[in-house]
Amino acid sequence: MIKKVPNIICWIRMLLVPVILVFILENPLSASLSVKTRFLIGGIAFGVAIISDLIDGKIARKYDAVTNFGKFLDPIADKFLVLSVLIAFVQLNILSAVPVLIILCRELTVTGLRLGAAGKGVVVAANYWGKIKTTVQGISIGVMFVFVALFPENLFSVTSEICGEPVCHLLIPQILLWLTAVYSAISAIPYYNAMKQYIKD
């Protein structure tokens, strides 16, 4: 039974994603809450999801519960969590779409490499670079939640000259996102070097 726990935690992490989105996106369920409350609750749920990633990995290693399915599911759960929140932030005009697209392309590229390796019967788990990437993304998004919760009055106070849409002018989250995007792109290189032998044909 203990060997199933890491995968169960992964599924719980994925199920937390719609909970987070319900609170941070405008909808009838969260309409009665203030922006600060919505992002505070969403940020707590995101924090729980990120912590669960650490917990399932420790359990898997401690009890020798590492499985091929777990190696595949864990990074998918991480991508689902991070990309869902980032895209929601773009929809809310809190973040620029360009660095989010860089992160999305990186994740699709690595997933494609994994699928190429899987076609050869090799399941590739997240490496050191990938784990740091997930940590950097988690911290950056966590900081974004904190900034929005602390300064909701600044969130939609600037209007874009191009499209006339409200945009966020909180500089630190934007800088963090770009740094995260750059590191995410760089972290794909070791994956390519490790898996290119499986996709030469």
Secondary structure, DSSP 8 states (H G I E B T S, - for coil): -GGGHHHHHHHHHHHHHHHHHHHHS--TTTTTS-HHHHHHHHHHHHHHHHHHHHHHHHHHHHTT---HHHHHHHHHHHHHHHHHHHHHHHHTTSS-HHHHHHHHHHHHHHHHHHHHHHTTT------HHHHHHHHHHHHHHHHHHHHHHH-GGGTT-EE-TTT--EE---HHHHHHHHHHHHHHHHTHHHHHHHHGGGS--
